Amino acid sequence: MTGTDATADLGAAMAKLLLQAGAIQVSRDRPFVLAAGWASPVYVDCRRLIGAPRQRAAVTALVLTDLTRRFGAELPFDAIAGGETAGIPWATVIADRLGMKLLYVRKRPLGIGRNAQVEGAEAAGARVLLIDDLATDMASKLAFARGLRMAGAIVTDAWVLFHNQAFPGGEERLAQAGLALHALAGWPDVLRLDAQERLLDPADRAVIERFLADPAAWSAEHGGRRAPAKPMA
């Protein structure tokens, strides 16, 4: 099996877990307004995978396999950091399974001082892998990375369960900040799996496809954000 095949298999497995858990929610009448301000007819709620033991174990196994495939059996990190709030449980499980130090990082500092945004293990000098559940416009990933770096950590990689690669500008902002994003699954995995197994309602799939054809225009037409944030200076 090639690396591309292995990636597709992991993505399909994650997509199936999301669909089976009801984590991919479609609203045909009233759009969701995401935290970044975009309007979307679909919302991916990865938190639905945390509570059920079987699903949590299945996702954990996929994460560990994906991390090993990407970074090797000996991960080039000293610690795992979970982004508040939904990234924290996954980071905790992964750090525990790998026997690694754990941090958690807030979107904004709480209080004052060098470590006001970061809790847990010592961050200074540590090579840290940032883990979160979902990536959309990358604003929270950039905030997490800034907080970890302010605490002295070395952060070059962020990893998420699902990349909502719909809206423009996110990858450019990450690249500018020297941060690489890795995702277990994304929309291509969901749509490819559905084409094989028909797990989505056909009307829901049609809504998702129309949205993904031009997400920024769809958002603007439905009262959401019209353009990506400007790159950071």
C-alpha positions in Angstrom: 0.0 0.0 0.0 1.4 3.4 -0.9 1.5 6.4 1.4 -1.3 8.0 -0.5 -3.5 4.9 -0.1 -2.7 4.7 3.6 -3.7 8.3 4.0 -7.0 7.8 2.2 -7.8 4.7 4.3 -7.3 6.6 7.5 -9.3 9.6 6.2 -12.1 7.2 5.2 -12.1 5.5 8.6 -12.3 8.9 10.3 -15.1 10.1 8.0 -17.1 7.0 8.7 -16.8 7.5 12.5 -17.9 11.1 12.1 -20.9 10.2 10.0 -21.9 7.3 12.3 -21.7 9.6 15.3 -23.9 12.2 13.7 -21.1 14.7 13.9 -21.7 16.0 10.4 -24.8 18.1 10.8 -26.5 19.7 7.8 -29.0 22.6 8.0 -30.8 23.1 4.7 -32.9 26.1 5.9 -30.9 28.1 8.4 -27.1 28.3 8.2 -24.7 27.7 11.0 -22.5 30.7 11.8 -19.1 29.4 12.7 -16.8 30.9 15.4 -14.8 32.6 12.6 -17.9 34.4 11.3 -18.4 32.3 8.2 -21.9 31.1 7.4 -22.1 27.4 6.5 -24.9 24.9 5.9 -22.8 22.2 7.6 -21.2 21.9 11.0 -18.7 19.3 12.0 -19.0 18.5 15.7 -16.0 16.3 16.6 -16.9 16.5 20.3 -19.5 13.8 19.6 -16.7 11.3 19.4 -15.3 12.0 22.9 -18.1 10.5 25.0 -18.5 7.0 23.6 -15.8 4.5 24.7 -15.8 2.6 21.4 -15.7 5.6 19.2 -13.0 7.3 21.4 -10.9 4.2 21.2 -11.3 3.9 17.5 -10.3 7.6 16.9 -7.4 7.2 19.3 -6.1 4.3 17.3 -6.4 6.3 14.0 -4.6 9.3 15.5 -1.7 7.2 16.7 -1.4 5.5 13.3 -1.5 8.8 11.5 1.1 10.4 13.8 3.5 7.5 13.3 3.0 7.6 9.6 3.7 11.3 9.4 6.5 11.6 11.9 8.0 8.1 12.5 7.9 5.7 15.4 9.9 8.1 17.5 7.9 11.4 17.4 10.2 14.5 17.1 8.3 16.2 20.0 8.8 16.5 23.8 5.2 17.3 24.6 1.7 17.3 23.3 -0.4 20.4 23.7 -4.2 20.5 23.5 -6.1 23.6 22.4 -9.0 24.7 24.5 -11.5 23.2 24.7 -12.1 20.3 22.4 -8.5 19.7 21.7 -7.7 19.0 25.4 -9.3 15.6 25.8 -7.7 14.3 22.6 -4.3 15.7 23.6 -4.7 14.1 27.0 -5.5 10.6 25.6 -2.6 10.8 23.0 -0.1 12.1 25.5 -1.1 9.3 27.9 -0.8 6.6 25.2 2.6 7.9 24.1 3.9 8.5 27.6 4.6 12.2 26.7 4.3 15.4 28.7 1.1 17.3 28.4 0.2 21.0 28.1 -3.0 22.8 27.4 -3.2 26.2 25.8 -6.0 28.8 25.9 -7.0 31.0 23.0 -6.3 34.1 25.1 -4.1 34.7 28.2 -5.7 34.4 31.6 -4.1 36.7 34.0 -0.5 37.9 33.5 2.9 36.5 33.1 4.9 34.5 30.6 2.8 31.3 31.1 -0.6 32.9 31.5 -1.9 31.1 28.4 -0.3 27.7 28.9 -0.8 25.2 31.7 0.7 21.8 32.5 4.2 20.7 31.7 7.1 23.1 31.4 6.9 24.7 27.9 10.3 26.5 27.8 12.5 24.8 25.2 10.1 21.9 24.5 9.3 20.8 21.0 5.5 20.7 21.1 2.9 19.2 18.8 -0.3 21.2 19.0 -3.5 19.0 18.8 -7.0 20.3 18.2 -10.2 18.8 17.0 -11.1 21.0 14.0 -9.4 23.6 11.7 -11.4 26.2 9.8 -9.8 29.6 9.2 -6.8 28.8 11.5 -7.3 31.8 13.8 -7.4 29.6 16.9 -4.4 27.6 15.8 -2.4 30.8 15.4 -3.5 32.0 18.8 -2.5 28.7 20.4 0.9 28.7 18.6 1.6 32.3 19.7 0.7 31.4 23.3 3.0 28.3 23.3 5.8 30.3 21.8 5.4 33.1 24.3 5.9 30.4 27.0 9.1 29.3 25.3 7.9 26.3 23.4 9.1 25.3 19.9 5.9 24.8 17.8 6.1 24.0 14.1 3.3 21.5 13.6 -0.4 21.4 14.4 -2.6 18.3 14.0 -6.4 18.1 13.8 -9.0 15.4 13.5 -10.8 17.2 10.7 -9.8 20.1 8.4 -12.8 22.1 7.2 -10.8 23.2 4.2 -13.6 25.3 2.8 -12.7 28.9 3.4 -9.8 30.9 1.9 -6.8 32.3 3.6 -6.1 29.8 6.4 -3.2 28.0 4.9 -1.4 31.2 3.9 -1.8 32.6 7.5 -0.3 29.3 8.9 2.6 29.4 6.4 3.4 33.0 7.3 3.5 31.9 11.0 5.8 29.0 10.3 3.2 26.4 11.2 2.4 23.2 9.3 -1.1 21.7 9.5 -1.8 18.0 9.4 -5.3 16.6 9.4 -6.7 13.0 9.7 -9.7 13.8 7.5 -11.4 16.4 5.4 -14.3 17.0 3.0 -12.7 14.9 0.2 -12.7 11.9 2.6 -16.3 12.4 3.5 -17.6 12.8 0.0 -15.5 9.9 -1.3 -16.8 7.6 1.4 -20.3 8.7 0.8 -20.0 8.0 -2.9 -19.1 4.4 -2.0 -21.4 3.7 1.0 -24.3 6.3 0.7 -24.1 7.4 4.3 -25.4 10.9 3.6 -28.9 11.9 2.7 -28.7 12.7 -1.0 -30.3 16.1 -0.4 -27.7 16.8 2.3 -24.9 15.8 0.0 -26.2 18.2 -2.6 -26.2 21.1 -0.1 -22.6 20.3 1.0 -21.4 20.1 -2.7 -23.1 23.4 -3.5 -21.4 25.0 -0.5 -18.0 23.6 -1.2 -18.1 24.9 -4.8 -17.7 28.4 -3.5 -17.8 28.6 0.4 -17.0 32.3 0.6 -19.7 33.3 -1.8 -22.2 30.9 0.0 -21.3 32.5 3.3 -21.8 36.1 2.0 -25.1 35.2 0.4 -26.4 33.8 3.7 -25.4 36.6 6.0 -21.9 35.4 7.0 -18.4 36.7 6.5 -17.4 37.7 3.0 -13.6 37.6 2.9 -10.8 36.0 4.8 -8.9 37.9 7.5 -5.9 39.8 6.3 -2.6 38.1 6.7 -0.7 39.0 9.9 1.9 41.7 9.5 
